[in-house]
Amino acid sequence: MKTFDTIIIGGGISGMTSALALTSLNKKVCIIEKEVNLGGNINNWSSLFPGEIKANQLALDLTNKILNTDIKVITSQEVLETAQTDNNGFFIKTTTGACFECQTVIVSTGYKLFDASKKEELGYTIYKPVITPIELEQMFKKSISYPFKEKTQQPNIAILHCVGSRDVQSSNLHCSKLCCMLAVKYAIKLKKEFPEAKITNFYIDLRLFGIGYEALYQEAQKEHQVSFIRGRISEVALNSDETLRIKAEDTLLGLPLKGNFDLLVLMTGIEGNGFPTTQLKQAINDAFPSKFLASKNPITEDNNYSTPGVFLAGSCKGQMTASEAISDGNSAALQTFYYLKQQSLKPINLHLNEA
């Protein structure tokens, strides 16, 4: 059985960052990633704000750094079992039957997007012109085509915020933090690709928290004539010409709205993936039933799990930007290193026979 100082469950950008930091501190590290490639959710995006950094380049750079070290990388395998051993270490078994031991575990399982098909009234998976950010990103990458591209270069596009966020029915009471900024960025990118497009954002509240975010929102309105309506979409239907008939409400004016659109983008919220196995899962954050993992203390021990020797990195704890996830990966590595150092300094009790 192979033994490591640390096994990292999840090979996204926070997990890779943790691995690189720990190996630079001469720790023996293994990454277990369920997908074929490292990178996690970053592989779904085309570019990152600010700076329009290419997301695939970030994933590639981190992957190349990993491959140039002695970090053990295991892909296309999920963790099936995680249990504590008698020596305060951990036993890990994967779906292929591979078994490992380690002194510490970093959980870096990332996030998932809300399943928009649960909102049947919005028509996702029912009507082709209703898409989520995943499909839109593929359109930006030219992997798939816009559903209206053969019909018009002057599309009428709607972007709906907070799909599966701030929603009691979806059991997601939290704001997903990133969606408003993504929606503004998407509106500008679509406007640049289709200058004659009419783009309308339907929002609950605009929450633009980062440096440069408010400026981009102002740019969207002033330079690109993107419209923002405070309101919700209540009904989506398909017209005979395969455009969408959308009913909504302007909650500021108290007026009903309806119109025909060529595309509806559903800004799906972010949920946690939960703990990767059935063991050691007692600290899922019950206060917020969105499957994010709860740290031991969100103020002073945010990277520590309730089980000693288990640490949390990245957006498994909550919604984060890419830069925040990278910083949190470094933080988790440092806390893991401190723990390993403390374990090595513990006195050994020798039981000697009295003469």
RONU-332763 format. One record per residue (C-alpha): residue number from 0; x, y, z. Coordinates in steps of 0.25 Angstrom, whole numbers, plus 5000, padded with zeros to 4 digits. Layout:
<papas>
> NUM:X:Y:Z .
...
</papas>
This chain:
<papas>
> 0:5000:5000:5000 .
> 1:5006:5014:4996 .
> 2:5007:5024:5007 .
> 3:5007:5039:5006 .
> 4:5008:5051:5015 .
> 5:4996:5057:5008 .
> 6:4985:5052:4999 .
> 7:4977:5063:4992 .
> 8:4963:5059:4987 .
> 9:4960:5068:4975 .
> 10:4970:5073:4965 .
> 11:4964:5087:4962 .
> 12:4972:5100:4963 .
> 13:4971:5100:4978 .
> 14:4975:5085:4979 .
> 15:4987:5087:4970 .
> 16:4992:5099:4977 .
> 17:4992:5092:4990 .
> 18:4999:5081:4984 .
> 19:5010:5090:4978 .
> 20:5012:5097:4991 .
> 21:5013:5084:5000 .
> 22:5023:5078:4990 .
> 23:5031:5091:4991 .
> 24:5032:5088:5006 .
> 25:5037:5074:5003 .
> 26:5024:5067:5006 .
> 27:5020:5054:4998 .
> 28:5007:5057:4991 .
> 29:4996:5050:4983 .
> 30:4985:5056:4976 .
> 31:4972:5048:4973 .
> 32:4963:5054:4962 .
> 33:4951:5048:4957 .
> 34:4951:5054:4943 .
> 35:4961:5050:4932 .
> 36:4969:5063:4933 .
> 37:4973:5072:4944 .
> 38:4967:5086:4945 .
> 39:4953:5084:4950 .
> 40:4942:5094:4947 .
> 41:4952:5104:4941 .
> 42:4952:5095:4929 .
> 43:4938:5099:4926 .
> 44:4941:5114:4925 .
> 45:4947:5122:4913 .
> 46:4953:5134:4920 .
> 47:4954:5140:4934 .
> 48:4951:5154:4939 .
> 49:4958:5163:4941 .
> 50:4969:5162:4930 .
> 51:4962:5153:4921 .
> 52:4972:5142:4925 .
> 53:4970:5129:4917 .
> 54:4964:5119:4926 .
> 55:4970:5107:4919 .
> 56:4984:5114:4920 .
> 57:4983:5115:4935 .
> 58:4979:5100:4936 .
> 59:4990:5096:4926 .
> 60:5001:5104:4934 .
> 61:4997:5098:4947 .
> 62:4996:5084:4941 .
> 63:5010:5085:4935 .
> 64:5016:5090:4948 .
> 65:5010:5078:4955 .
> 66:5015:5068:4944 .
> 67:5029:5074:4946 .
> 68:5029:5070:4961 .
> 69:5029:5056:4968 .
> 70:5014:5059:4971 .
> 71:5006:5046:4969 .
> 72:4994:5049:4960 .
> 73:4983:5039:4959 .
> 74:4971:5043:4949 .
> 75:4958:5036:4945 .
> 76:4956:5030:4959 .
> 77:4947:5035:4970 .
> 78:4949:5033:4985 .
> 79:4941:5021:4990 .
> 80:4944:5020:5004 .
> 81:4951:5029:5014 .
> 82:4954:5025:5028 .
> 83:4963:5028:5040 .
> 84:4974:5018:5044 .
> 85:4980:5014:5057 .
> 86:4992:5023:5056 .
> 87:4983:5036:5054 .
> 88:4985:5035:5039 .
> 89:4975:5032:5028 .
> 90:4972:5020:5019 .
> 91:4967:5023:5005 .
> 92:4961:5014:4995 .
> 93:4957:5018:4980 .
> 94:4947:5013:4971 .
> 95:4957:5004:4964 .
> 96:4961:4997:4977 .
> 97:4974:5005:4979 .
> 98:4977:5007:4994 .
> 99:4986:5017:5000 .
> 100:4990:5022:5014 .
> 101:4993:5037:5017 .
> 102:4995:5045:5030 .
> 103:4986:5057:5025 .
> 104:4975:5059:5015 .
> 105:4972:5072:5007 .
> 106:4957:5072:5002 .
> 107:4957:5080:4989 .
> 108:4944:5075:4982 .
> 109:4940:5089:4977 .
> 110:4926:5092:4973 .
> 111:4915:5089:4964 .
> 112:4904:5097:4956 .
> 113:4890:5097:4960 .
> 114:4882:5087:4951 .
> 115:4873:5097:4943 .
> 116:4864:5086:4938 .
> 117:4858:5086:4952 .
> 118:4852:5100:4948 .
> 119:4842:5094:4938 .
> 120:4835:5107:4936 .
> 121:4848:5112:4930 .
> 122:4849:5102:4919 .
> 123:4864:5097:4920 .
> 124:4866:5083:4913 .
> 125:4852:5086:4907 .
> 126:4854:5097:4898 .
> 127:4867:5098:4890 .
> 128:4869:5113:4891 .
> 129:4869:5112:4907 .
> 130:4884:5110:4911 .
> 131:4892:5111:4924 .
> 132:4906:5117:4925 .
> 133:4913:5103:4921 .
> 134:4906:5104:4907 .
> 135:4909:5119:4906 .
> 136:4924:5116:4909 .
> 137:4924:5105:4898 .
> 138:4918:5115:4888 .
> 139:4929:5125:4892 .
> 140:4939:5114:4890 .
> 141:4933:5111:4876 .
> 142:4930:5097:4881 .
> 143:4915:5098:4878 .
> 144:4908:5108:4870 .
> 145:4898:5119:4875 .
> 146:4884:5113:4872 .
> 147:4880:5126:4865 .
> 148:4892:5128:4857 .
> 149:4887:5123:4843 .
> 150:4874:5132:4845 .
> 151:4879:5146:4850 .
> 152:4891:5154:4853 .
> 153:4882:5163:4862 .
> 154:4877:5154:4873 .
> 155:4869:5158:4884 .
> 156:4875:5151:4896 .
> 157:4871:5150:4911 .
> 158:4880:5147:4923 .
> 159:4873:5142:4936 .
> 160:4880:5144:4949 .
> 161:4879:5136:4961 .
> 162:4874:5122:4956 .
> 163:4875:5113:4968 .
> 164:4881:5124:4977 .
> 165:4874:5132:4988 .
> 166:4863:5122:4986 .
> 167:4856:5115:4997 .
> 168:4849:5105:4987 .
> 169:4863:5100:4982 .
> 170:4868:5100:4997 .
> 171:4879:5110:4993 .
> 172:4878:5122:5002 .
> 173:4891:5127:4998 .
> 174:4895:5137:4988 .
> 175:4905:5130:4978 .
> 176:4914:5143:4978 .
> 177:4919:5141:4964 .
> 178:4907:5141:4955 .
> 179:4904:5156:4954 .
> 180:4918:5158:4949 .
> 181:4918:5147:4940 .
> 182:4905:5152:4934 .
> 183:4910:5166:4931 .
> 184:4923:5160:4925 .
> 185:4914:5150:4916 .
> 186:4906:5162:4912 .
> 187:4918:5170:4907 .
> 188:4924:5158:4900 .
> 189:4911:5155:4893 .
> 190:4910:5170:4889 .
> 191:4924:5170:4883 .
> 192:4921:5157:4875 .
> 193:4907:5162:4871 .
> 194:4908:5177:4871 .
> 195:4893:5178:4866 .
> 196:4888:5169:4878 .
> 197:4878:5174:4888 .
> 198:4882:5169:4902 .
> 199:4873:5169:4914 .
> 200:4878:5165:4928 .
> 201:4866:5161:4938 .
> 202:4872:5162:4952 .
> 203:4867:5162:4967 .
> 204:4878:5171:4972 .
> 205:4892:5174:4966 .
> 206:4903:5170:4975 .
> 207:4916:5174:4969 .
> 208:4926:5173:4980 .
> 209:4940:5173:4973 .
> 210:4950:5184:4969 .
> 211:4946:5187:4954 .
> 212:4933:5180:4955 .
> 213:4924:5193:4956 .
> 214:4932:5199:4945 .
> 215:4929:5188:4936 .
> 216:4914:5189:4939 .
> 217:4915:5203:4936 .
> 218:4922:5200:4923 .
> 219:4911:5190:4919 .
> 220:4900:5200:4920 .
> 221:4907:5212:4914 .
> 222:4916:5207:4903 .
> 223:4909:5194:4900 .
> 224:4894:5198:4902 .
> 225:4891:5186:4911 .
> 226:4878:5187:4918 .
> 227:4876:5183:4933 .
> 228:4862:5180:4938 .
> 229:4859:5177:4952 .
> 230:4849:5166:4951 .
> 231:4847:5151:4949 .
> 232:4843:5142:4938 .
> 233:4830:5135:4941 .
> 234:4828:5127:4928 .
> 235:4835:5122:4916 .
> 236:4829:5116:4903 .
> 237:4833:5113:4889 .
> 238:4828:5120:4877 .
> 239:4825:5113:4864 .
> 240:4838:5120:4858 .
> 241:4846:5114:4870 .
> 242:4848:5127:4877 .
> 243:4844:5128:4891 .
> 244:4832:5135:4897 .
> 245:4836:5140:4911 .
> 246:4827:5146:4921 .
> 247:4833:5154:4933 .
> 248:4830:5166:4942 .
> 249:4838:5179:4944 .
> 250:4837:5179:4960 .
> 251:4842:5194:4960 .
> 252:4830:5199:4951 .
> 253:4820:5188:4956 .
> 254:4818:5185:4941 .
> 255:4816:5171:4934 .
> 256:4826:5169:4922 .
> 257:4825:5160:4910 .
> 258:4834:5158:4898 .
> 259:4840:5149:4888 .
> 260:4855:5145:4889 .
> 261:4865:5137:4881 .
> 262:4873:5132:4893 .
> 263:4871:5131:4908 .
> 264:4883:5129:4917 .
> 265:4880:5124:4931 .
> 266:4891:5128:4941 .
> 267:4891:5116:4950 .
> 268:4895:5117:4964 .
> 269:4907:5110:4971 .
> 270:4905:5098:4980 .
> 271:4915:5090:4988 .
> 272:4918:5075:4984 .
> 273:4918:5070:4998 .
> 274:4928:5061:5005 .
> 275:4934:5051:4995 .
> 276:4930:5039:5003 .
> 277:4920:5034:5013 .
> 278:4931:5034:5024 .
> 279:4936:5047:5032 .
> 280:4924:5055:5026 .
> 281:4918:5060:5039 .
> 282:4922:5075:5037 .
> 283:4914:5078:5025 .
> 284:4908:5091:5027 .
> 285:4894:5088:5032 .
> 286:4891:5103:5034 .
> 287:4892:5105:5019 .
> 288:4887:5092:5012 .
> 289:4894:5094:4999 .
> 290:4905:5083:5001 .
> 291:4916:5093:5004 .
> 292:4926:5087:5015 .
> 293:4927:5094:5028 .
> 294:4941:5098:5034 .
> 295:4944:5096:5048 .
> 296:4943:5111:5050 .
> 297:4940:5120:5038 .
> 298:4948:5132:5045 .
> 299:4961:5126:5051 .
> 300:4961:5112:5045 .
> 301:4955:5113:5032 .
> 302:4963:5102:5025 .
> 303:4962:5092:5036 .
> 304:4951:5081:5036 .
> 305:4945:5076:5049 .
> 306:4953:5063:5048 .
> 307:4968:5066:5052 .
> 308:4977:5064:5040 .
> 309:4966:5067:5029 .
> 310:4967:5081:5023 .
> 311:4958:5088:5013 .
> 312:4962:5096:5001 .
> 313:4955:5105:4991 .
> 314:4940:5105:4987 .
> 315:4936:5092:4994 .
> 316:4934:5102:5005 .
> 317:4926:5113:4998 .
> 318:4926:5121:4985 .
> 319:4940:5127:4981 .
> 320:4947:5134:4970 .
> 321:4958:5127:4963 .
> 322:4968:5136:4970 .
> 323:4962:5133:4984 .
> 324:4962:5118:4981 .
> 325:4977:5119:4978 .
> 326:4980:5127:4991 .
> 327:4971:5117:4999 .
> 328:4979:5105:4993 .
> 329:4992:5112:4998 .
> 330:4985:5114:5011 .
> 331:4981:5100:5013 .
> 332:4995:5095:5009 .
> 333:5001:5103:5020 .
> 334:4991:5098:5031 .
> 335:4994:5084:5026 .
> 336:5009:5086:5027 .
> 337:5007:5092:5041 .
> 338:4999:5080:5045 .
> 339:5010:5070:5040 .
> 340:5021:5078:5047 .
> 341:5013:5077:5060 .
> 342:5011:5062:5058 .
> 343:5026:5060:5056 .
> 344:5029:5067:5069 .
> 345:5020:5059:5078 .
> 346:5028:5052:5088 .
> 347:5029:5037:5087 .
> 348:5026:5029:5100 .
> 349:5035:5018:5103 .
> 350:5030:5007:5112 .
> 351:5043:5001:5119 .
> 352:5043:4990:5129 .
> 353:5047:4994:5142 .
> 354:5060:4988:5147 .
</papas>
